Amino acid sequence: MTAPTLRDVAQLAGVHPATASRALNPQTRPLVNADTARKVLRAAESIGYQPNPIARSLKTARSSTVGLVIPDLTNPLFPPIVRGIEDVLTPAGYSAWIVNTDNDPRREETQVESLRSRQVEGLIVATARREHPLLVQLHQQGVRMVLVNRRVDGLDLPSVAADDDAGIALAVAHLTGLGHTRIAHLAGPQQTSTGLSRARAFRHAMIDRGLAADPALTVECGYWSETEGAQGLRKLLDSGASFTAVVAGNDLIALGCYDVFAERGISCPDEISVIGFNEIPFLDKMRPPLTTVAIPHYEIGGEAARLLLDTLDEPERHSRSVLLAPSLLVRASTAPPHPA
């Protein structure tokens, strides 16, 4: 049996093939009378017709696909962001190719090259570093891009992120409200805009609360990972620095603190309180459940997809950045400091 063709659909629906083509394409369907579009869709379904995306892309010079560049697919931060992206792209007739870079610049370059060979129309990038030659090069080549949870120094690209300043301020206000004055910060990688902005926000929040932002109480973690968080807390403890609470750059870094609490017999929150950032899944199942700054992952993904679609529809449109408000989820990992 031969596969049904567009002409078969058109004949069954009693319309011209061009009309059938427009009705079957979500991007052009609004150009067709609603009753006619329904008739075409029913005809296509009844004979099992599937549009050929390759043929369509050759005809229209548009592939209806975008590339999604993720630094680490094992990080629980990203699945809800990806879901938000897909839920906006799908009704618009687009699908996403997802690649994982493992935070490796060479792998990232290879993966992006692979996406471009598949004629993706644009990229949603979550891997950006503050200095990112590849993204600069792609921008110069006219590749349409939107950044998620990141920015690149000196590069005017649309971006979507949570308001890091507001989130860190919520964390510090919560701890100072409990009576903490010696608060440490396990910062994320400073080559990322998120790591830098949260570290800067921490310093400002401490000063705003009338507290000293002691440089000895800030340790940079090389990666956004549990292992790096554990190493960072060990470094703080081994330095002999005095502190009663920790604001972690993200939840994975905070979970690294839990590993150190267990290995050194430290009671949380009786001896040290800890706050994370992001609200990844299952934090409420930890012992103690982790207090964290929650960001709207799904909404960040959806807004990134909308920004990219806007850019594809209006290439000359001025780029814009979107900040979404975070919230604080207070759980049992924070408490007033234990009396000395």
FINUMAR-429409 format. One record per residue: residue in one letter; x, y, z of N, C-alpha, C, O in turn. Coordinates in pm, whole numbers, padded with zeros to 5 digits, always signed. Example, Ala and Ser with C-alpha at 12.3 -4.5 7.8 and 13.67 -1.06 7.14 Angstrom:
<recs>
A+01319-00569+00780+01230-00450+00780+01320-00330+00780+01424-00332+00846 S+01285-00225+00708+01367-00106+00714+01290+00003+00787+01341+00114+00804 
</recs>
This chain:
<recs>
M+00084-00120+00000+00000+00000+00000+00087+00125+00000+00190+00130+00069 T+00046+00224-00078+00120+00350-00079+00063+00443+00026-00056+00439+00057 A+00150+00527+00080+00106+00621+00183+00013+00725+00121+00035+00768+00008 P-00092+00765+00196-00182+00868+00143-00108+01000+00123-00015+01033+00197 T-00150+01073+00021-00084+01197-00014-00172+01317+00019-00290+01303+00051 L-00112+01435+00012-00187+01558+00033-00301+01569-00068-00410+01615-00035 R-00275+01526-00191-00379+01532-00293-00497+01441-00256-00612+01475-00283 D-00468+01327-00195-00576+01238-00150-00663+01308-00045-00785+01299-00050 V-00598+01376+00048-00672+01448+00153-00760+01556+00090-00878+01569+00123 A-00700+01633-00002-00774+01742-00066-00895+01689-00142-01003+01748-00137 Q-00876+01577-00212-00985+01520-00290-01098+01472-00199-01216+01494-00228 L-01062+01407-00088-01162+01358+00006-01238+01473+00071-01358+01463+00095 A-01167+01584+00100-01229+01699+00165-01299+01791+00066-01375+01879+00106 G-01274+01770-00064-01337+01853-00166-01279+01992-00173-01352+02089-00198 V-01147+02005-00150-01081+02135-00155-00957+02126-00243-00914+02017-00280 H-00901+02242-00275-00777+02246-00352-00662+02199-00263-00663+02224-00143 P-00560+02130-00320-00446+02086-00240-00379+02198-00161-00332+02177-00050 A-00374+02318-00219-00313+02431-00148-00391+02465-00022-00333+02497+00082 T-00525+02456-00031-00609+02481+00086-00588+02373+00192-00579+02402+00311 A-00579+02249+00146-00553+02138+00239-00419+02156+00310-00408+02131+00430 S-00319+02201+00235-00186+02222+00293-00191+02328+00402-00133+02311+00509 R-00262+02439+00374-00272+02545+00474-00348+02497+00598-00312+02531+00711 A-00454+02419+00577-00534+02371+00690-00456+02274+00778-00481+02268+00899 L-00364+02199+00721-00288+02100+00797-00167+02158+00869-00107+02093+00954 N-00133+02282+00836-00020+02348+00899-00071+02443+01008-00141+02539+00976 P-00039+02418+01136-00090+02504+01244-00058+02652+01224-00132+02739+01269 Q+00054+02681+01157+00093+02820+01139+00005+02892+01038-00016+03013+01049 T-00048+02818+00939-00130+02881+00835-00278+02846+00848-00360+02894+00769 R-00313+02764+00945-00453+02721+00960-00550+02838+00979-00661+02832+00928 P-00509+02945+01052-00601+03059+01068-00640+03125+00935-00738+03199+00930 L-00565+03099+00829-00597+03157+00698-00713+03084+00629-00765+03131+00528 V-00752+02969+00686-00855+02885+00624-00983+02895+00705-00979+02902+00828 N-01096+02896+00638-01224+02894+00705-01229+02779+00806-01185+02668+00775 A-01281+02805+00926-01277+02707+01034-01347+02577+00995-01296+02469+01025 D-01463+02585+00929-01534+02464+00889-01454+02384+00787-01450+02261+00791 T-01389+02457+00694-01307+02390+00593-01187+02321+00659-01152+02208+00624 A-01126+02391+00754-01010+02333+00823-01049+02205+00896-00975+02106+00891 R-01164+02206+00963-01210+02085+01034-01235+01970+00936-01204+01855+00965 K-01291+02003+00819-01319+01902+00717-01188+01839+00668-01180+01718+00648 V-01087+01924+00648-00957+01874+00601-00892+01786+00708-00838+01679+00677 L-00898+01830+00832-00835+01753+00940-00904+01617+00957-00838+01516+00981 R-01037+01615+00945-01109+01488+00956-01072+01395+00839-01056+01275+00858 A-01059+01454+00720-01021+01373+00603-00882+01313+00621-00859+01196+00592 A-00789+01395+00670-00652+01348+00690-00648+01235+00793-00578+01136+00776 E-00726+01252+00901-00727+01151+01006-00790+01021+00955-00744+00912+00990 S-00894+01033+00874-00967+00913+00829-00883+00824+00740-00903+00702+00737 I-00787+00883+00665-00704+00800+00576-00561+00784+00628-00476+00726+00561 G-00536+00837+00749-00405+00819+00810-00295+00901+00745-00180+00857+00739 Y-00331+01021+00697-00230+01105+00632-00140+01171+00735-00188+01222+00836 Q-00008+01170+00711+00090+01237+00795+00169+01334+00708+00231+01293+00610 P+00167+01466+00742+00245+01562+00663+00393+01526+00663+00444+01473+00762 N+00459+01553+00554+00603+01528+00542+00678+01656+00578+00682+01749+00498 P+00738+01662+00701+00803+01786+00744+00922+01822+00657+00954+01940+00640 I+00990+01722+00601+01105+01751+00516+01060+01819+00387+01118+01919+00344 A+00954+01764+00327+00903+01826+00205+00854+01967+00232+00876+02059+00153 R+00785+01983+00347+00734+02116+00380+00847+02216+00399+00839+02329+00351 S+00955+02174+00469+01065+02265+00494+01136+02303+00365+01184+02415+00352 L+01144+02209+00270+01206+02240+00141+01123+02343+00065+01177+02429-00005 K+00991+02335+00080+00903+02426+00009+00899+02563+00073+00895+02665+00004 T+00899+02566+00208+00880+02692+00279+01009+02752+00332+01010+02867+00376 A+01120+02675+00327+01248+02717+00385+01237+02735+00536+01317+02807+00597 R+01136+02669+00598+01120+02672+00743+01100+02529+00791+01020+02454+00734 S+01172+02492+00896+01168+02354+00943+01066+02331+01054+01033+02217+01086 S+01017+02441+01115+00925+02432+01230+00987+02355+01346+00917+02288+01422 T+01119+02365+01358+01188+02305+01472+01281+02409+01534+01330+02499+01467 V+01305+02394+01665+01402+02478+01734+01494+02387+01813+01457+02275+01848 G+01612+02435+01842+01707+02360+01922+01705+02407+02066+01701+02527+02093 L+01709+02313+02158+01712+02343+02301+01842+02291+02359+01865+02170+02363 V+01928+02382+02403+02064+02347+02447+02068+02350+02600+02057+02457+02661 I+02083+02231+02661+02078+02214+02806+02217+02175+02858+02284+02093+02796 P+02261+02233+02971+02395+02200+03021+02403+02065+03090+02507+01999+03085 D+02292+02021+03155+02298+01897+03231+02157+01844+03249+02081+01894+03332 L+02121+01743+03171+01985+01690+03174+01953+01617+03305+01837+01590+03333 T+02056+01585+03385+02030+01521+03513+01993+01623+03621+01952+01584+03730 N+02007+01751+03592+01971+01855+03688+01819+01868+03689+01760+01900+03585 P+01753+01845+03803+01606+01848+03808+01547+01985+03776+01425+01997+03759 L+01630+02088+03767+01581+02221+03732+01519+02223+03592+01423+02297+03569 F+01573+02143+03500+01540+02163+03359+01414+02095+03306+01349+02153+03218 P+01373+01975+03355+01251+01915+03298+01128+02005+03297+01061+02012+03194 P+01095+02077+03407+00976+02163+03399+00996+02281+03303+00899+02329+03244 I+01120+02329+03288+01146+02435+03191+01122+02382+03050+01059+02449+02967 V+01173+02262+03023+01153+02200+02891+01005+02180+02865+00957+02204+02754 R+00930+02135+02967+00786+02115+02950+00716+02246+02914+00630+02249+02827 G+00754+02354+02981+00696+02484+02950+00726+02527+02807+00640+02583+02740 I+00848+02501+02761+00886+02533+02624+00801+02454+02525+00745+02511+02431 E+00791+02323+02547+00718+02238+02454+00569+02273+02450+00507+02268+02343 D+00512+02310+02565+00370+02340+02569+00334+02468+02494+00218+02488+02458 V+00431+02554+02472+00409+02673+02390+00443+02646+02244+00373+02693+02154 L+00548+02570+02220+00589+02544+02082+00489+02456+02008+00459+02482+01891 T+00437+02354+02075+00352+02256+02005+00228+02318+01941+00202+02291+01824 P+00150+02399+02013+00033+02459+01948+00070+02552+01832-00011+02577+01743 A+00194+02603+01834+00239+02691+01727+00294+02612+01608+00339+02670+01510 G+00290+02479+01619+00337+02396+01508+00485+02368+01509+00540+02325+01408 Y+00550+02392+01622+00695+02370+01631+00725+02253+01724+00647+02221+01813 S+00838+02190+01701+00889+02088+01791+01033+02122+01825+01098+02202+01757 A+01083+02060+01933+01218+02093+01981+01311+01973+01972+01274+01860+02004 W+01433+02001+01926+01543+01905+01937+01621+01942+02063+01666+02055+02078 I+01635+01846+02154+01704+01873+02281+01842+01810+02280+01858+01692+02248 V+01943+01890+02315+02079+01837+02325+02135+01870+02463+02100+01971+02524 N+02222+01783+02511+02285+01798+02642+02435+01822+02621+02499+01749+02546 T+02490+01923+02687+02631+01958+02663+02726+01908+02771+02848+01912+02753 D+02672+01862+02885+02757+01821+02998+02852+01932+03042+02960+01905+03094 N+02811+02057+03022+02893+02172+03060+03030+02170+02994+03127+02224+03048 D+03039+02108+02876+03164+02095+02802+03157+02183+02677+03077+02154+02588 P+03238+02290+02669+03231+02381+02553+03250+02310+02419+03184+02345+02322 R+03340+02212+02412+03362+02141+02286+03239+02059+02247+03197+02058+02131 R+03182+01992+02345+03061+01915+02318+02947+02009+02278+02869+01977+02189 E+02940+02122+02343+02836+02219+02309+02848+02264+02163+02749+02272+02091 E+02970+02294+02121+02992+02337+01983+02949+02229+01884+02887+02258+01782 T+02982+02104+01916+02943+01993+01829+02792+01976+01824+02735+01955+01718 Q+02729+01986+01941+02584+01968+01948+02510+02081+01876+02411+02056+01807 V+02557+02203+01891+02492+02315+01823+02509+02301+01671+02417+02330+01595 E+02627+02257+01629+02650+02233+01486+02553+02127+01434+02500+02138+01323 S+02528+02023+01515+02435+01918+01477+02293+01974+01463+02221+01940+01369 L+02254+02061+01556+02121+02123+01548+02108+02208+01422+02005+02205+01354 R+02211+02284+01393+02204+02372+01276+02200+02291+01146+02139+02333+01048 S+02267+02174+01145+02262+02089+01026+02122+02035+01002+02088+01996+00890 R+02040+02034+01108+01901+01990+01096+01807+02107+01065+01685+02093+01069 Q+01866+02222+01036+01791+02340+00992+01693+02392+01098+01584+02438+01064 V+01733+02385+01226+01646+02446+01327+01636+02596+01301+01732+02658+01253 E+01522+02652+01331+01501+02794+01302+01557+02886+01409+01579+03004+01383 G+01580+02833+01526+01634+02914+01634+01678+02826+01749+01658+02704+01746 L+01739+02887+01850+01791+02813+01965+01739+02875+02094+01729+02997+02106 I+01707+02788+02190+01684+02830+02328+01800+02772+02408+01817+02651+02414 V+01878+02859+02469+02008+02819+02525+02009+02838+02676+01985+02948+02726 A+02037+02730+02749+02047+02736+02895+02190+02717+02944+02213+02703+03063 T+02285+02718+02851+02424+02688+02887+02512+02812+02897+02631+02801+02927 A+02456+02928+02873+02538+03048+02851+02628+03081+02971+02588+03076+03087 R+02750+03115+02936+02844+03169+03034+02860+03318+03009+02824+03367+02902 R+02912+03390+03106+02924+03536+03092+03008+03571+02970+02977+03667+02899 E+03114+03496+02946+03193+03512+02824+03172+03385+02742+03214+03277+02783 H+03108+03400+02627+03067+03282+02552+03091+03305+02403+02999+03346+02332 P+03213+03280+02357+03248+03308+02216+03156+03242+02115+03126+03301+02012 L+03110+03119+02143+03023+03050+02049+02893+03127+02027+02849+03144+01914 L+02832+03175+02136+02707+03248+02122+02729+03382+02052+02644+03428+01976 V+02843+03445+02078+02876+03569+02007+02885+03542+01857+02832+03618+01776 Q+02952+03434+01822+02967+03397+01680+02831+03367+01617+02803+03413+01506 L+02748+03291+01686+02616+03258+01632+02531+03383+01614+02460+03398+01514 H+02540+03474+01711+02464+03600+01702+02508+03681+01581+02426+03738+01510 Q+02639+03685+01558+02692+03758+01443+02647+03696+01311+02636+03764+01210 Q+02622+03565+01315+02577+03494+01194+02425+03503+01175+02371+03450+01078 G+02359+03571+01267+02216+03592+01253+02129+03481+01308+02009+03477+01279 V+02186+03390+01387+02107+03283+01446+02015+03341+01553+02059+03417+01640 R+01887+03306+01547+01789+03356+01644+01801+03275+01773+01796+03152+01770 M+01818+03344+01885+01840+03276+02012+01767+03346+02125+01744+03467+02122 V+01731+03267+02225+01679+03317+02352+01755+03246+02463+01775+03124+02457 L+01798+03319+02564+01871+03261+02676+01775+03232+02792+01684+03310+02820 V+01796+03118+02857+01716+03078+02972+01803+03078+03096+01903+03006+03103 N+01764+03159+03196+01831+03160+03326+01976+03207+03317+02053+03185+03410 R+02013+03270+03208+02151+03315+03188+02153+03442+03103+02057+03475+03033 R+02266+03513+03112+02293+03625+03022+02439+03617+02981+02520+03553+03048 V+02473+03684+02870+02611+03690+02824+02655+03836+02826+02585+03923+02774 D+02770+03863+02884+02819+04001+02893+02833+04063+02755+02895+04005+02666 G+02775+04182+02738+02794+04256+02615+02719+04204+02495+02743+04249+02383 L+02627+04108+02515+02554+04049+02403+02405+04073+02424+02346+04027+02522 D+02344+04145+02332+02204+04185+02344+02115+04075+02287+02083+04075+02168 L+02076+03982+02373+01990+03871+02334+01868+03865+02425+01878+03898+02543 P+01753+03823+02372+01638+03802+02460+01671+03697+02566+01741+03600+02538 S+01620+03718+02687+01648+03622+02794+01530+03618+02891+01455+03714+02905 V+01518+03504+02957+01416+03486+03060+01482+03425+03182+01555+03326+03172 A+01457+03483+03298+01517+03431+03421+01430+03472+03539+01342+03556+03527 A+01458+03410+03652+01397+03455+03776+01473+03577+03826+01589+03597+03790 D+01409+03656+03908+01471+03775+03966+01563+03730+04080+01518+03711+04194 D+01691+03713+04048+01787+03664+04148+01800+03759+04267+01807+03714+04382 D+01802+03889+04240+01816+03986+04349+01702+03971+04450+01724+03968+04571 A+01580+03962+04397+01464+03949+04486+01468+03817+04563+01433+03812+04681 G+01510+03709+04495+01514+03579+04560+01615+03573+04674+01584+03523+04783 I+01734+03623+04648+01836+03623+04753+01795+03715+04867+01819+03683+04984 A+01733+03828+04836+01686+03919+04940+01584+03850+05030+01585+03870+05152 L+01496+03769+04971+01399+03694+05051+01470+03598+05146+01433+03586+05263 A+01574+03530+05095+01647+03434+05178+01716+03502+05295+01707+03457+05409 V+01786+03610+05266+01859+03681+05372+01762+03743+05473+01787+03738+05593 A+01652+03799+05425+01554+03858+05516+01496+03752+05610+01476+03777+05728 H+01471+03633+05556+01419+03524+05639+01517+03487+05750+01479+03471+05866 L+01644+03472+05712+01745+03432+05811+01770+03540+05915+01781+03511+06034 T+01778+03665+05872+01800+03773+05969+01677+03789+06059+01690+03825+06176 G+01560+03763+06003+01439+03769+06084+01439+03664+06194+01378+03683+06299 L+01508+03553+06169+01521+03447+06271+01629+03480+06373+01639+03415+06477 G+01710+03581+06343+01814+03622+06437+01956+03592+06393+02050+03615+06470 H+01975+03539+06272+02109+03509+06222+02180+03638+06180+02121+03725+06116 T+02306+03648+06217+02388+03763+06174+02514+03718+06101+02570+03794+06021 R+02559+03597+06127+02677+03542+06059+02626+03441+05956+02605+03323+05986 I+02607+03489+05833+02548+03408+05726+02651+03387+05616+02712+03483+05568 A+02671+03263+05576+02766+03230+05470+02692+03214+05337+02571+03190+05333 H+02769+03228+05230+02712+03208+05096+02798+03111+05017+02917+03136+04995 L+02738+03000+04975+02806+02907+04884+02762+02945+04744+02655+02905+04698 A+02845+03023+04676+02809+03084+04549+02825+02986+04434+02907+02895+04438 G+02744+03007+04331+02758+02930+04209+02877+02977+04128+02941+03075+04166 P+02908+02910+04017+03022+02946+03933+03014+03093+03889+02912+03137+03835 Q+03121+03166+03911+03120+03309+03880+03137+03338+03732+03128+03454+03691 Q+03163+03236+03651+03168+03257+03506+03028+03252+03446+03010+03275+03326 T+02927+03222+03530+02788+03227+03484+02723+03352+03540+02754+03396+03651 S+02631+03409+03463+02564+03531+03508+02483+03505+03634+02473+03592+03720 T+02425+03386+03645+02344+03353+03762+02430+03345+03888+02393+03398+03993 G+02545+03280+03878+02634+03271+03993+02680+03408+04038+02684+03437+04157 L+02716+03493+03941+02764+03627+03974+02652+03712+04034+02673+03778+04135 S+02535+03709+03971+02427+03797+04019+02379+03756+04157+02345+03842+04238 R+02375+03626+04185+02330+03583+04319+02434+03617+04425+02397+03653+04537 A+02562+03607+04393+02667+03644+04489+02662+03794+04516+02675+03838+04630 R+02642+03872+04411+02633+04018+04427+02508+04053+04507+02512+04140+04594 A+02397+03985+04478+02273+04012+04551+02288+03977+04698+02232+04045+04784 F+02363+03871+04728+02386+03833+04868+02458+03945+04942+02418+03983+05052 R+02563+03998+04882+02638+04107+04946+02547+04227+04971+02547+04285+05080 H+02469+04264+04872+02381+04379+04886+02273+04354+04991+02240+04444+05068 A+02219+04233+04995+02115+04202+05092+02168+04208+05234+02100+04256+05325 M+02290+04160+05255+02351+04168+05388+02371+04313+05431+02341+04351+05544 I+02421+04393+05340+02444+04536+05371+02311+04605+05399+02301+04686+05491 D+02210+04574+05319+02078+04635+05340+02021+04601+05477+01941+04676+05532 R+02062+04487+05532+02014+04446+05665+02106+04495+05776+02089+04459+05893 G+02204+04577+05739+02295+04633+05838+02400+04537+05886+02454+04553+05996 L+02430+04433+05805+02528+04332+05843+02651+04340+05752+02643+04385+05638 A+02762+04297+05804+02885+04295+05725+02883+04177+05628+02853+04064+05667 A+02917+04206+05502+02929+04098+05403+03074+04050+05405+03155+04093+05324 D+03104+03962+05499+03241+03915+05522+03286+03827+05404+03228+03722+05381 P+03390+03870+05329+03438+03788+05216+03478+03647+05258+03471+03554+05177 A+03521+03630+05383+03563+03498+05430+03445+03402+05440+03464+03281+05452 L+03323+03454+05434+03205+03369+05445+03141+03340+05310+03030+03287+05303 T+03210+03374+05203+03162+03339+05069+03263+03247+05002+03382+03279+04994 V+03216+03133+04954+03300+03037+04883+03236+03010+04747+03116+02983+04739 E+03316+03017+04641+03265+02988+04507+03271+02838+04480+03373+02773+04503 C+03161+02784+04431+03157+02645+04386+03183+02642+04236+03129+02724+04162 G+03266+02549+04191+03304+02545+04050+03193+02501+03958+03193+02536+03839 Y+03096+02425+04010+02982+02378+03931+02856+02388+04017+02863+02397+04140 W+02742+02385+03949+02614+02383+04020+02584+02238+04058+02498+02174+03997 S+02655+02186+04158+02640+02043+04187+02647+02016+04337+02699+02097+04414 E+02594+01901+04374+02597+01858+04513+02741+01838+04562+02776+01875+04674 T+02823+01779+04476+02964+01757+04513+03035+01887+04543+03109+01898+04641 E+03013+01988+04457+03078+02117+04478+03024+02186+04603+03099+02254+04674 G+02895+02169+04630+02839+02228+04752+02902+02168+04877+02931+02239+04973 A+02923+02036+04874+02988+01970+04988+03131+02020+05006+03174+02047+05118 Q+03203+02031+04896+03341+02080+04905+03345+02223+04958+03433+02258+05037 G+03250+02305+04914+03245+02444+04959+03220+02455+05107+03284+02535+05176 L+03126+02374+05159+03098+02380+05303+03216+02327+05383+03249+02382+05489 R+03280+02222+05336+03399+02172+05407+03505+02281+05416+03569+02298+05520 K+03523+02355+05307+03622+02463+05307+03588+02569+05411+03676+02619+05481 L+03460+02603+05420+03418+02701+05521+03443+02650+05662+03496+02721+05747 L+03403+02527+05687+03419+02470+05821+03567+02457+05858+03605+02487+05971 D+03648+02413+05764+03790+02392+05792+03865+02524+05811+03972+02528+05871 S+03807+02633+05759+03872+02764+05775+03856+02819+05916+03925+02913+05955 G+03766+02760+05992+03742+02807+06128+03648+02926+06134+03628+02983+06241 A+03590+02965+06021+03499+03079+06017+03375+03050+06102+03328+02937+06108 S+03324+03153+06165+03206+03140+06249+03082+03181+06171+03074+03294+06121 F+02985+03091+06160+02859+03122+06092+02751+03027+06142+02779+02917+06188 T+02627+03072+06132+02515+02992+06181+02414+02958+06072+02318+02884+06096 A+02436+03011+05951+02342+02984+05843+02414+02992+05709+02518+03057+05697 V+02357+02926+05608+02413+02923+05473+02303+02954+05372+02195+02895+05375 V+02332+03049+05283+02249+03069+05165+02324+03004+05048+02433+03050+05011 A+02267+02899+04991+02333+02827+04882+02293+02885+04747+02181+02935+04730 G+02385+02878+04651+02359+02933+04518+02247+02863+04446+02177+02924+04365 N+02228+02734+04473+02112+02662+04420+02083+02542+04510+02155+02517+04607 D+01979+02468+04478+01939+02356+04563+02041+02244+04565+02062+02182+04670 L+02105+02215+04451+02204+02107+04449+02321+02140+04540+02372+02052+04610 I+02365+02265+04539+02472+02306+04631+02425+02291+04776+02502+02247+04862 A+02299+02326+04802+02245+02309+04938+02241+02163+04979+02269+02130+05094 L+02208+02074+04886+02206+01931+04918+02346+01880+04951+02361+01786+05029 G+02447+01941+04891+02584+01908+04929+02612+01938+05074+02691+01868+05139 C+02548+02043+05128+02562+02075+05270+02508+01961+05356+02566+01928+05460 Y+02397+01900+05313+02340+01790+05388+02439+01674+05399+02447+01607+05503 D+02515+01650+05291+02616+01543+05295+02720+01570+05403+02762+01479+05475 V+02761+01697+05413+02863+01734+05513+02806+01730+05654+02874+01690+05748 F+02680+01772+05668+02616+01763+05799+02620+01618+05849+02648+01593+05967 A+02591+01524+05760+02588+01382+05798+02727+01332+05834+02745+01260+05933 E+02827+01369+05752+02962+01314+05776+03029+01376+05897+03119+01315+05955 R+02988+01497+05936+03054+01564+06050+02965+01574+06173+03002+01636+06272 G+02849+01513+06167+02762+01513+06283+02707+01649+06320+02689+01679+06438 I+02679+01731+06220+02624+01865+06242+02473+01859+06232+02418+01802+06137 S+02405+01917+06330+02259+01916+06330+02206+02038+06254+02242+02152+06282 C+02119+02011+06157+02051+02117+06082+01903+02110+06117+01842+02004+06101 P+01844+02219+06164+01895+02357+06169+01949+02399+06305+01981+02516+06323 D+01961+02306+06400+02001+02346+06535+02136+02416+06537+02154+02515+06608 E+02231+02363+06457+02364+02425+06454+02385+02514+06332+02445+02621+06342 I+02335+02471+06218+02348+02550+06096+02216+02541+06017+02168+02432+05986 S+02161+02657+05984+02045+02662+05895+02094+02672+05751+02204+02721+05726 V+02013+02624+05657+02053+02631+05516+01930+02660+05429+01821+02608+05453 I+01952+02744+05327+01848+02778+05229+01902+02750+05089+02015+02784+05057 G+01819+02687+05006+01855+02663+04867+01794+02765+04774+01741+02868+04817 F+01801+02736+04644+01747+02828+04544+01708+02746+04422+01792+02677+04364 N+01582+02751+04383+01525+02692+04260+01398+02612+04286+01306+02616+04204 E+01392+02538+04399+01280+02449+04428+01272+02335+04327+01175+02323+04252 I+01377+02251+04326+01375+02130+04247+01286+02027+04318+01257+02045+04436 P+01243+01920+04250+01151+01824+04313+01211+01753+04434+01333+01734+04445 F+01122+01714+04525+01150+01626+04639+01225+01692+04754+01269+01623+04846 L+01243+01824+04752+01310+01890+04863+01230+01877+04992+01286+01879+05102 D+01098+01863+04978+01014+01847+05097+01029+01708+05158+00980+01683+05269 K+01096+01617+05087+01118+01481+05138+01252+01468+05212+01279+01365+05273 M+01335+01572+05205+01464+01567+05272+01444+01571+05423+01336+01605+05472 R+01548+01535+05496+01544+01543+05641+01658+01631+05690+01773+01587+05691 P+01630+01755+05730+01498+01820+05732+01459+01870+05593+01546+01892+05508 P+01329+01888+05568+01286+01946+05440+01355+02081+05418+01369+02161+05511 L+01396+02106+05295+01480+02222+05266+01398+02349+05238+01310+02350+05152 T+01429+02453+05313+01378+02587+05282+01447+02635+05154+01569+02620+05141 T+01371+02691+05062+01433+02731+04935+01359+02847+04872+01243+02875+04904 V+01428+02915+04781+01367+03018+04698+01311+02948+04574+01386+02888+04497 A+01181+02954+04556+01116+02886+04444+01108+02979+04324+01070+03095+04336 I+01145+02927+04208+01131+03004+04084+01029+02934+03994+01014+02812+04002 P+00960+03008+03909+00856+02949+03825+00914+02883+03700+00912+02941+03591 H+00967+02760+03717+01036+02692+03607+00951+02681+03481+00995+02718+03372 Y+00830+02631+03496+00742+02608+03381+00716+02740+03308+00720+02745+03185 E+00690+02846+03384+00662+02976+03322+00786+03032+03252+00774+03097+03149 I+00904+03007+03309+01027+03051+03245+01041+02984+03108+01075+03050+03010 G+01015+02854+03102+01022+02784+02974+00921+02836+02874+00955+02860+02758 G+00797+02854+02919+00694+02904+02830+00726+03042+02776+00707+03069+02657 E+00775+03130+02864+00807+03266+02819+00925+03266+02722+00927+03345+02628 A+01023+03177+02745+01136+03166+02653+01089+03124+02514+01134+03178+02413 A+00997+03028+02509+00944+02983+02380+00868+03096+02311+00882+03115+02190 R+00789+03172+02386+00715+03283+02327+00810+03389+02272+00787+03444+02164 L+00916+03418+02346+01014+03516+02299+01079+03471+02169+01099+03551+02077 L+01111+03341+02161+01174+03291+02039+01076+03297+01921+01115+03336+01811 L+00953+03259+01944+00854+03266+01836+00835+03410+01789+00822+03436+01669 D+00835+03504+01884+00825+03646+01846+00944+03687+01760+00929+03760+01662 T+01063+03639+01798+01184+03673+01723+01181+03613+01583+01224+03677+01487 L+01129+03492+01571+01121+03428+01439+01020+03500+01350+01040+03512+01229 D+00910+03547+01410+00808+03616+01332+00850+03758+01295+00815+03808+01188 E+00926+03823+01386+00971+03960+01363+01122+03969+01388+01164+04010+01496 P+01203+03930+01291+01349+03925+01311+01411+04059+01353+01514+04060+01420 E+01350+04169+01316+01406+04300+01349+01358+04352+01483+01394+04462+01525 R+01275+04274+01549+01220+04317+01678+01331+04337+01780+01423+04256+01789 H+01321+04443+01857+01422+04471+01960+01417+04364+02068+01309+04329+02115 S+01532+04311+02106+01536+04204+02206+01493+04257+02342+01518+04373+02376 R+01430+04171+02418+01386+04210+02552+01413+04097+02650+01417+03980+02613 S+01432+04134+02775+01456+04037+02880+01338+04037+02976+01277+04140+03001 V+01308+03920+03030+01195+03904+03120+01245+03848+03252+01317+03748+03254 L+01208+03912+03361+01238+03862+03496+01108+03820+03561+01011+03896+03563 L+01105+03698+03615+00986+03647+03683+01010+03641+03833+01119+03608+03879 A+00907+03672+03908+00921+03685+04053+00936+03550+04121+00863+03456+04089 P+01031+03539+04215+01045+03417+04295+00960+03425+04421+00898+03528+04448 S+00957+03318+04497+00889+03317+04627+00972+03232+04723+01054+03151+04680 L+00950+03250+04851+01025+03173+04951+00936+03065+05010+00826+03092+05057 L+00986+02939+05006+00915+02827+05068+00989+02791+05196+01098+02735+05194 V+00927+02823+05307+00992+02800+05437+00960+02660+05485+00844+02621+05499 R+01067+02583+05510+01053+02448+05562+01140+02435+05687+01171+02535+05752 A+01179+02313+05720+01240+02289+05852+01392+02301+05855+01453+02274+05958 S+01456+02342+05742+01603+02353+05745+01650+02487+05798+01771+02512+05803 T+01558+02573+05837+01595+02703+05894+01525+02721+06028+01408+02685+06044 A+01598+02778+06123+01545+02802+06258+01632+02910+06322+01740+02941+06271 P+01587+02967+06433+01672+03065+06501+01805+03004+06541+01812+02884+06568 P+01911+03084+06544+02043+03030+06582+02042+02978+06724+01976+03034+06813 H+02116+02869+06744+02123+02809+06879+02205+02900+06969+02311+02947+06928 P+02159+02926+07090+02235+03013+07182+02376+02958+07205+02395+02838+07223 A+02474+03049+07202+02613+03006+07220+02634+02956+07362+02745+02915+07397 
</recs>
